[in-house]
Each structure stands twice: as structure tokens, then as C-alpha cells.
Amino acid sequence: MDESGVNDGRNGCVKQIICIKWGTKFGPEFVNRLHGMVSRNITPPFRLYCFTDDGAGLHPDIEVRPLPVFDYEPPKNTLGKWPKSRLWGDLGDVKGVVLFLDLDVIITGNLDDFFTIGDPDDTWLGLNPNTPFEKMGQTSVYRMKVGNLAPLQEIFRADPQGVADTYRFEQRFVTRHAPGGVKFWPKGWMAHFRMHCVPNFPLNYIREARIPKGARIVIFAGNLNPPDAVAGRWDEQDVHRAPLDHIRAAFDGRRRESLSKHLRHYLRPVSWVQRLWRE
């Protein structure tokens, strides 16, 4: 702990990583593999806390905690991952500075600097590459001091559907309303798999996706997740085809989307995802 008695992950004290798992989209293997990747890319001591409605099958070294209680009517038909709002307030016995990681990230470099950068009271997010002029945060990887975002819960609780309709994504809401503002990870620490790793057409038919130099974490925003990258498909409804067959499918009625998207959305199986995404 620091001089104020707050655990901040610095100077040899415990680095705290949190994640959240609800429903059935992600099985326990996602959390277990996240734990494995963290353990290989961090200077101990560390703890991974999983806030979940079902802790079955999780590795015994993972600290399982119940989903924080937050009484509100969840927004409907919205794009953002608003259940993440449960983590903005009280986290029980988890105090101090925490690094949040989505379950579908791939850790490709050391995580220590995510704890030492800036002031422990700062809220750090990734810069969303989809909205470069807006400077919207990306909450697949963010750092906060537990409780600092609690005022956002009060705003959200008052009108969850209205907030979701206005901001669409929870990360836009956090970016605009985090007390004291937000700061963005240095350029290059985070890489967006689709935007930064997959080669542009037509090279996507020839080359495997790559890890950008200096990237520490690769995020998988959208429907494309690590299992898809391993299989060489754009989403779980896609099927992997040899390059020439995929091109033929663009013209013989087998494609599911526009011609340009079909050609851009070809992915060769990614060997480094298979190698790194393990317990």
C-alpha cells in the first residue's frame, strides 16, 4: 500500500486486476485464460478478481466475487455494455486502484506500466480508434480508483434508458462524465484487432494478422473474438474458407454482406492468438 494506506499496485504492493462475467456469452475458460496471460506478463504480486453471477469452473487462484448490487432497470436495445456500470461504485473488499480488462483481450506485453503511469487517482482509458476526432475512451482496458466513478452510477440510476439512448456506449458516458476527466493510455499500448492487426484488402488473403510493435494488449471489439481469430473467421456465424473459395463465395450467392465487406472480412487463422490465449 502507498503512504495513505491505499493499494495502488506500485512499489511492490499488490496489483489488482478486475473483470466481469455475466450471462452465458463467455464461459469460464475466458477468465482462466485471462488469468494465465496476466500471470505471464506482470511483476507479482497480483490478484485477479472476477465479479460474476456464476463462478463455476474458474481457476482456484482467481478471486471470485458476486456481481455488485445496482438496482436499476437495464437499458434495452442499446449497443453499449451497460452492465459494466456495476463496477463503478462499491466493490466490497476490493479497494484502491484496479485495472479492468475485458474477457476477450489478448495480452501481448508487460502490464506493469498500466499501474505506474500518472497519479493513482487518475482514470485512464484507451483512445477509441473508431472516433479519432471525438476522443472517446475505450473501456476494454481502463484503470480507476475504486469509488471514483460512483457519481456516474447516480446519474445512470436516475434514467438508465435515457442515458443509454443519449450516449449509446457506456464508454462515451464515462469519457464525458468521469470526475476529474479521463486520460488516455500512450499511443500503441493498446491495439484494436480488426483495425490495427488485420491486413487491409487484398493482403488479408495473403498475410496473417500481426501484433503491432509495442502493443501490450490487443482488444477484440465487436463480434470478432479470440476463438474466431484462431479459427480464421470474422464471427462465430462465419465459416473459414480457403482464400480462393472465399473470393468465389463473393460472387456465387454465398456471401452474407455487401461485396466490399465480404472481401475485407477475410481472416487467415492467427497463430499468435492460439499461442498466447491459454491458461
N, C-alpha and C positions, 0 to 999 in steps of 0.2 A: 504493500500500500504506500501511497505518497504521504507527505508530511501531514496532510489533512485527514489521513485515515481512509482515503478513498482508493479503491483498487482501480488503477488506470493502465495496467499492463506494461508499465515502464520499470526500469531499474531492477529487474529480476522478479517483480511481482507477477501474479497470475494474469495471463492474457485470456480474456473471456470472449468467446465466440458464441453467438446465438443463432438459432434458425427456428423456423415454424413449419409444422406439418399438420394439415387438417384435411379431412375427407380422404378420398382414395386415389387421387391423381398420382401421387408419389408414394411408393412403398418404402419400407424400412431400409432397403438397400441404398436408396439415395442418401439417407442420413449416415449410414455406416460408411459409405464411400467418401462422403464429405469429411467425416472424422479421419479416415485414413489419409486423405490428401492434406488436411490441416496438419496432422502429426508429422508428415514428411517435409513440411515447408514452414516450420515455425520453431523458434527457440523456446523450449519449455521453461517454466511450467505453463500449461494452458488447460482450459476446460471448454468443452463444447456442450452447451445447453440446448436441448430440443424442447420447445413448447409445443405440445401435441395433444390431440384427443385420442391417440392410440399409440402407446409406446411399445407394443408387441414387436419382437424381432430386432430391437435396437441393441447395438454393441454395449456390453456392460460398462465400458468406460465413458459412455455418453450420459450426461446428467439429464434425466427426463423430468420435465416439469409440466403441469397442466396448463392448458391454454388460459391466459389471463381472462378474468371475467370482465366483460364490457357489454353492458346491456343496451342494445340498440337494435333497430330494425335494419338488417343488412340491405344495402342498395341492390336493386335488381337491374339486370340487363346493362351492366356497366363493364368497361374494359379493364379498369384498374384492379389490382389485388388488394381490395379494401380490408379483408380480414387481417392484413398486416397491422392495421391500426390497433389491434390488441396489444402490440408490443410498445406502444408509445408511452404508456403510463407505468404503473407499479408492476414490477416483475418479481415480487415476493422476496426471496433471499438473494436474488441476483442484484447486486448494487454496483455502482461505479461505471466505468467505461466498458462498452461492449461493441464488438464488431459483428454486424449482421451479415449473413451470407445466404443467398438463395440456395435451394437444394440442388439446382441444376447447373451450378457453376463448375468449371474445371480450374483447379489451382495449378498454375504453371511456374510460380516463382515464390520467393520468400515473403512471408506475411508480416514480418516484424515491423516494417516501416509504417504499416497501417495503424499501428498503435502509438508510434513515437512522433508522428508528424503533428505539428500545430499544438494547440492548447488542449488539455483534456476536456475542457468544457465545449469545444467546438463540435459542430455537427458536420460531418464530412460525407459527401455523396459522390458518385460518378457523374460525369457530364454526359447527358444523353446524346448520342451521336445523331439520332433521328431529328433533333430540333436544335441545330447548332446556333441559330440566331436567337432563340428564346432563352438559352442557358437553363434548360430544365434539368433537374437532377435525375439520376438513375438509382433506384433503391435496391438493385440486386446486391450491391455491396455498399453498406453505409456504416458509419461509426457515430455513436451518440453516448452521452452520459445518461444513464437510466433516469427517467423522470423529466428530462429537459423538454421532451416533446409532449408532455401531458396536457398542456394548454390546447394542443391540436385535437385531443380527444374531446374536450369540452365543446369546441366549435363543431366537430363532426357529430357528436351526440345530439346536438340541438336540431339538426336537419340532415341526416345521413344521405338521403336521396338527393336533396338539393345540392349538397357539397359534391357528390359524385357526378351529378349532371353538369355542374359548373366546371369542375376541374378534370373530369373524365378519368384521370390516372391519379392514384394516391401519391405518386412521386411528384407530380406537379403541385399538389396541395402542400406537401412537406416543403418543397422548394420555396413556395411563396410565403409560408406562414411559420416556419421554424423560428422560435425565439432566438434573436441574435443573428438570424440569417444562416446560410449554409456556405461551406467551402467545398471545392471540387478536388478530387484526387489529381495528382500530377498527370499530365498527358502521357498516355502509354501504359500506365499501371493496369488499367482495365481495357480489355479488348472485347468487342462485340463480334460473336462468331460469324454471323451472316455478313456483317458489314466490313469486318477487318480481317477475317481469316479465309473466307471462301474466295477463290479467284473469280474475277469478272468473266462473263461470257466472252469468248468461247473457251478461255483457259480452264474454266471449271470442269470441262470434259477431259482435260489432259492432266491437270495437276491436282494433287491432294490439298485440302485446306492446310494452312500453315499457322504457326504461332508467331505473331508479330514480335520483333525483337524488343525485349524489355518488359513484355506483358507478364503480370503476376497472376492475374485472374482473367479467365475468358468466360463471358456471360452468354447465356442462351435465351435471349428474349424472344417471345413469340412461341409458335408451336413446335419449333425445331429444338429437340432436346438431345443430351448426350447419347442415348440409345439410337436415335436417328442418325447421328453423325457416325457412330460405329457401323451401322448397317448401310450407310450411304443412301439415305432417303431424306426428303425435305420435311416430312412429318410422318406420324405413325400411320396415316392412311395411304401414304405413297408406297410404291414398290421399287426396289432397286433394279435398275436395268443396265445392261452394258451400254456404253456411250452411243453406239450406232443405233441400237434398238430404241433408246430414249429419244433420239432425234427422229426416227421413223414414227414414233408414237405421237410426235407433234403434228403429223400430217395425216394420220390414218384414223383419227377419231378417238384415240385412247387418252388424249390429254384432258386434264380436269380444269384447266385455266387457260388464260389467253396464251397465244403463241409466244410472245416475248417472255412472259413469266415462266412458261414451261421450259424454255431454253435456258433462262437464268437459274431456274430452280433445279439444277442438276448438281449432285454432290457425290464425289467418289468416297468410298469408305475411308474414315480418318483414323490412321493407325495410332497417332499420339493420344487421341481421346481414349481409345481402348487401353493404351498403356498406362495412362495417368488416372483414369476413372476406376479406381479399385480401392478395396479396404486396406 
